[in-house]
Amino acid sequence: MLRTVNPQQSLWDSILPACCLGLPPGLAEMDRLLDDERFFEPFVPFFSPRVGRPSIPMESYLRMMFLKYRYRLGFETLCAEVADSISWRRFCRIPLGDAVPHPSTLEKITSRCGEAAVAALNEALLAKAAENKVVRLDRVRADTTVVEADVAYPTDSGLLAKGVAKLARLTAKIKQAGLAARTKTRDRTRSVRRRAHGIGAWLRRRSDDAKDEVRAITAEMAGIAEHAVADARAVVRNARRGLRRAAGQGTAKTAALLAELERTAGLVEQIAAQTRTRLAGGTPDGATRVVSLHDADARPIAKGRLGKPVEFGFKAQVVDNADGIVVDHSVVIGNPPDAPMLMPAIARIKARFGKAPRAVTADRGYGEAAVEAELKTAGVKEVAIPRKGKPGAARQAVERARGFRTLIKWRTGSEGRISNLKHRWGWDRTLMDGIDGAQTWCGWGVLANNSLKIANLIEANDGRGAVIPTDRSRPAADAHLPPSPPPTSRAAA
């Protein structure tokens, strides 16, 4: 059952001295911004209006999630800090004397609502900003980046070893549940781990004979993995036959184990196949290559960085304006080309604000004549995107014009915007698995970033005070917003 607000005030709140009733300036602006019923509507489809235990107030959940992404806190640390701070309690609308929501409660709501709720929250925030006329669309810039998945660096031998071990663990759990007890299987964990250790020993020799030996050992590991997959699929087949005979008496946990075993078997089989391709001298297709067992949607993405020529995760596009508000973002699987991603983003911006941006700029990866023509048709007056390849005389004249060069210089700030999202709002690495998890994680980061900037702009327009700086210089006006939880917190100690 959905609860949106907590109208009750505890006795302790009523006897607080006046000095404890206010909020720090940074939280006061955010409190006024989030005090809007439209931010509760995205959660309505995920809760029953009458049936079930009442949820925690959604206003408390939303404000705690803002603090989580504002200060890069984990769920456990977040709850400890809110419980320890009067100002954070008042900001989250949690009365003194009431228990702070458990970390698992926040995790369950986040996973239940997922990307759909976060996208709706971002839409509601941008709609509120448009109503207050603080979103400028005189010029926008687009760029792409990689949001890394929460995976270790993948190697063929490492993935095969982990896959075989996971198949053995899942098979043992299913047999302990009384299913497929007569199916003959073999735990090949020790065999595959011994070979993985041997690869490390041979690689330290750095000779041609060592490389040949490593290839031979890797081929043996691929064969072991294929045998483990065959055993796992036999267990799944026989276990399901046993469940049918038992007339559906299996538990939901058993069904989940069987589904996970079948999914893992498919992934290990694919890892063995791409290992065979690499041993044959080929290169596995990056669009379908498996780089993780727990995050099957992550892909290898090459962006040309010197320190990280290949990153493993998801591709994201960011479109922001001159005030640093992210007016559109998207997270996708794999590494699709940049150019086809721009026009859908501008179309979403036009539908969101009722008009197209006056000027659009991006890097050379978007530089195609068809993209520029589509933008012009959509109502964009100026397009400053360098074309791919060597430009002709006419194109050189266009790209050397003062207005074009001014927009291109301003476009370089998109690198700073992406760096800000990575360092301050969690875009460096998603801690939620799968494409839905990555979209949810990045959506919350954008929501926290935009909330802070839009709140400042609304306060400045209303004449309530000076705009609070949000850059990393953090002058004295922003001194009340610590980069980490208060140092006096018992949780921090």
N, C-alpha and C positions, 0 to 999 in steps of 0.2 A: 504494500500500500504506500502510495507516494505522499510524503510530507514535504512541503516547500519551505515553510518558515517555522521558527520556534517562538511563539508569541509570549511565552511565560518568562518572567523575570524572577530570579531567585532573591531571597532575602539578603544575601551577601552583596548583590549588585546594588540594592537600594541603599545600603549603608556605606558604600565606597565614598571616599572623599572626592571633592571636585577635581583635584589634580589627576585622579586616576580615571575620570570619565571620558576624557578626550582620546583621540588617536593621533599618532605622529602624522605630520603633514603628508607623507607619501601614502600611508594607509588611509588617511581621511579622504583623499581624492578618489582612491580606489573604492572605498566604502560607498561613496555617493554614486559612482559609476555603476557598480554592481547591484545597487538597490533598485532593481527594475524587474517587474514580474515577467518580462519577456525572456529572461534567462532561465526561467523554470520550465518553459514550454518544451524544450528539446528532450527533457527527461520523462515527459508524460507517456510516450508510447512504450516505455520499458517497465512500467509499474502498473499494477492493477489499481483502480480507484477505490475498490471496496474490499478485496480479498487479500489476505496475507498480513504479515507483521509490518507495522509502520516502519518506514525507512528513516534514516537520519534526515534532518532538514537539508534540502538541496542547497539552500543558501550557505549552510555551513560547509557542505562538500565542495561547492564551487570556490569559495574563498580559501579553503585549505589547499585545493589544487593550485590556485594562483600562488600561494606562498611556497608550495612545493617546487614549482618551476621557476619562481622568482629567485629563490635562494639555492636551487639545485639540491634539494633534500630528498632522502629516501622516505618511504612511508613511515617507518618506525621513528626516525629522527624527527620528522614533521610532527607526529602526534606528541612526542615528548616535548618539543619546543612549544607547541600550542598549549599544552597542559601547564607549562612552567611560566608562561608570560601572560600578564593581565591584558596588555594591549592586543596581543594576538588572539586571545580568547574573545575579547570584545569585537575585534574585527571579524572573526569567524562566527559571531552570534552564538557563542556557547556560554551559557550562564555559569557564574562561579558556583561551585558545588556540584555541577553536572559533570558526568564523565565525558572525556574527549573520545570521539569515535575510534574504534580499534583499527590498527593498520589494515587488517584483513578486510574490514568493511569497506574501506576506501578502494582497496584493490578489486574487490568483487564488483563494486559499482562501476569502476573504470572499465573492467573487462566486459561487464554486461552491456553497458551503453555503447562502448566502442567508438568507432570513427563517426558514425552517424550523428551521435549527440554532439561530439566536438565540432563537426562541420556546421551543425545547426547553431551552436553557440557562436562560432566565428561569424556566421551570417547575421545573427542578431546583433552582435557587437558592431559590425560594419554598418548595419541599418541604423543603429543608434547614432553612430558617428556621422552618417549622412544627414540624419535629421538635425543634428547640431551644426551641420555645415563646417566640419573640420577636416574633411577629406578632399584634398586637392588632386585633380586629375589633369593638370596642365602638362605634366610629363611623367611617364612611368618607365621603368627599366626592368629587364628580365635577364635572369641568368640561371644556370643549373649547377648543381653540386651533388655530392654523394653523401648520403646519410648511412654511416657504417652500421651493419648489423652487429649484434652482441655475439660474435663468433671468434674463435681463435683462427690463426692463419691456417688455411686448409692445405693439406698435402694428401696425395693419394694413399700413402701408407697409413697416415694418421686417421683418415676417414674410414679406411677399411678396418683398422684395428678397433676403432670406437663402434663401428657398425656391428661387427661380429660380437663384441662384448655386450652390446645392448640387446641383440637378438637372443643371446644366451640368458640374460636376466629376465626378459619378458617371457621366454619359454618356460623358465623355472617357475615364475609366478602363476602362469596359466596351469601348469601341472599341479602346483600346490593347491589350486582351486578345485582340483578333481577332474579336470578336462584333459583329454588326449593323454591319459596316463600310460597307455600301452604304446604310444607312438615312439619309435626309437629316434633319439636325438643325441648329439654329441656336443659338449661344451668345448668349442675351439678357441676359447679366449687365450689360454696360455700359448697355444701354437702361434697365433697371429701376433701376440705381443712379443714373443721371443724373436720372431722375424723382424718386427718393427725395431726392436733394440739392435738387432744385427745390422740393419740399414744404417743406424747412427754410427756404429763402429766402423763400417766400411767407408762411409762418407768422410771420415776424418783422415783417411789415407790419401785422398785427392789424387788418384791415378786413374788411368784408363781401365785397368783391371777392376778397380773398385766400382767404377760406373757400370761396367758390365755385370758385376755381381749384384749391385743394387737393383738393376733391371730384372735380373733373374729372381731375386727375393720378392720384388714387388709383384711379379707374375705369379709366384707361389701364393702370396697373400690374396690376390684376386681369385685364384682357384679355391682357396679356403672359404672366402666370402661367398662364392657361388654355391658351395656345398651347404653353408650355413643358411643361405636363403632357401634352398630346397627343403631343408629340415623345417624351417619356420613355416613355410607354406603348407607342409604336411600337417603340422600341429594346428594351424588355423583351420584347415579343411576338416580334420577329425574332431576338433573341438566344436565347431559349428554343427557337425552331424550329431554330436552328443547333446548339444543344446536343443536341437529339433526333437530328439527322442525324449528329452526331459520335458517336453511340452512347454517350453519357454520359462523354466524355473530359474534361469540364470539371472544374476544380478546385473545392475547397470555397470558396476565396476568391472565385472568379467567381460561384458560387451566392449567396454572402453579398452581393456587390455588387448582383446582380439583385434580391434580396429588399429590400435597403435602398433601391434606386431605386424599386421599386414602392411601398414604404411611404411614402417621401418624396413621391411623386407624389400619393398619396391625401391626405396631410396638406396639401400645397399646394393641391389642389383644394378641400379643406374651408375653408382660409383664404380663398381667393378667393370662395367662396360666402358665408361670414360677412361678408366685406367688402362684397359686393353687398347683403346684408341691411342693413348699417349705412348704406350710401349711400341706400337706399330709405327711411330713416327708422325702421327697426326696430332691435331689440336681439337679438343672437345669443343662443341658449340657453346659459347658463353651464354647464349640466351636460355639454355636448358641445363647448364652445368650445375650440379649439386655441390655446394660448398659447406653445408652444415646439415647435421641430422635433425636438430631441433628447430631450425629455421630454414625450411625447404624453399622459401621464396627469395632468399638472398642470392645475389648473382655477382660474379666478378665484373667490375666496371673500371675501364682504363680512361683516366681523364688527363693524362700527360703530366702529372705532378712528378717532380724530381725525387722527392722523399718517398712518395707512395705511387709508383707507376700504375699499380692495380689496387683498387679498394674493393671490399666485399660488403655489399649492402644493397641500397636502393637509390634510384635516381630521383632527385627532387628539383622542382623549378620554383623560383621565387620571383614575384613581381611586386615591387614596392614603389612608393612615390617619393616626392621631395622631402616629406616629413618623416620618412622611415616607416610609414605604416605599410604592412604587407597586405596589399589589396587582393592578392590571389596567390595561392600556392598549390602544388600537387606533388604527390609521391607515387612513383610507379615502379613496377618490377623491371629489372634489366637495364639496358642502356639504349633506349630508342633515340633516334636523331632529334636534335634540338628544334629544328625548324618547324616540324608539324605540331609542336607543343605550344607555340606562341599564339596562334589565332584562336584556339579554344579558350585560352586564358583571357584574351582580350574580349571575347564574346561573353564570358562569365562576368567580367568587370562591367561591361555595358549593360547586361541584364541586372546586375546588382545595384548600379547607381543611376541607371536610366540614361546614360550617355557614355560615349567612347572617350578614352583619353585623347587629349589634343596632340600629344607627341609620344612616340614609342621608340625606345632605343634598346639595342641588344648587341652582343658580340658577333663575330664573324660566323659562328656556328649556326646562326639563324639567317645568314645572308643568302636568300634566294629571291629571285624576281617574283615567284608565285606568292611568297609570304608577304612581300611588300604590296602586291596588288590586292590581296585579301584584306590587308589592314586598311588600305585606302577605301575599299568598298565598304568596310565596316564603319567608316566615318572618322578615321584617324587622319589628322591634317598633315602631320610631319612624321616621317619614318627615317630614323638614322641608324641603319644597319649596314656595316661594310659587307660587300659581296664577296663570295668565295672566289678564288682564282685571281688571275691578273685582270684588273679592270681596264676597259678601253678608255679612249680619250673623253668620251661623253660622261662615262661613269666617274672618271677621275675629277672632272669638273664639279660633279654633284658632291662627291665626298670631300672636296677641298673647300666647299662653301663654309662661311663662318658659322651659320646656324647648325649645320651638320657636325662640324668639329666641336662646337660647344656641347651638343648633346652627347657626343662620343666621350668627351672628357668627363662629363657628369656620369656617364654609364659606368665608369671604372669604380664608382662608389658602391656598386652592387657587390663587389668582392668584400668590401667592408661590412655590408649588411649581412652577407652570408657568414662571415667570420663572427659577427656579433651573435647571430642565431646559434652558431656552433659553440661559442665560448660561454654564453650567458643563458641560453634558452634550451639547451639539451640536444641540439641538432648534430652534435659531433658523433653521437652513437645512440641508437635507439635501444632501450632496454626491454622492449616488448617484441615478441616474435611474430613473424609473418608480415604480409603486406598490410593487413588490417591493424596489427599492432604498431607498425611503423607510421601509418597514417594517423593513428590515434596519438602517438607520442609527439609527432611533429605538430599536429593540430593544437595540442595543449601548449606547446612552446610558442606558436604563433599567437594564440589567444592571450597568453601572459604578456608577450611583447607588445601587441596592439593595445591591450588594456591599459598598460602604463602610459603609452604615448597618447592615446585618445583621451585618457583622463586628464593629462597635462594640458592638452589643447583645449578641452572643454573648460577647464578651470581658467585658463588664460583668456578665453573668449568671454567668460562670465565676469571677468574682472575680480576674481577672488584672490588673486595673488600672482606672483611671478611663476613662470613655467619651471617645473622641477627638471633639472638636467638628467638625462638618461644615458649619457655616454660614460666611458670608462674613466674620464678625468675626475668625475664626482666631486665638484667643488663643495664649499661649505653649506650651500643651500640644500644639498642632498645628503648631508652627513648623517641624517637620522636613518638612512637606509643602509644597514650594514651589508657587506658582501657575503657574510655568513651569519648563522644564528647568533643571538646575543651571547657574549663571552661569559656572562654570569650564569648561563643555563647549567643546571645540574646534568642534563643529558650530554652537553658538550664536554663537561668535566669528566 
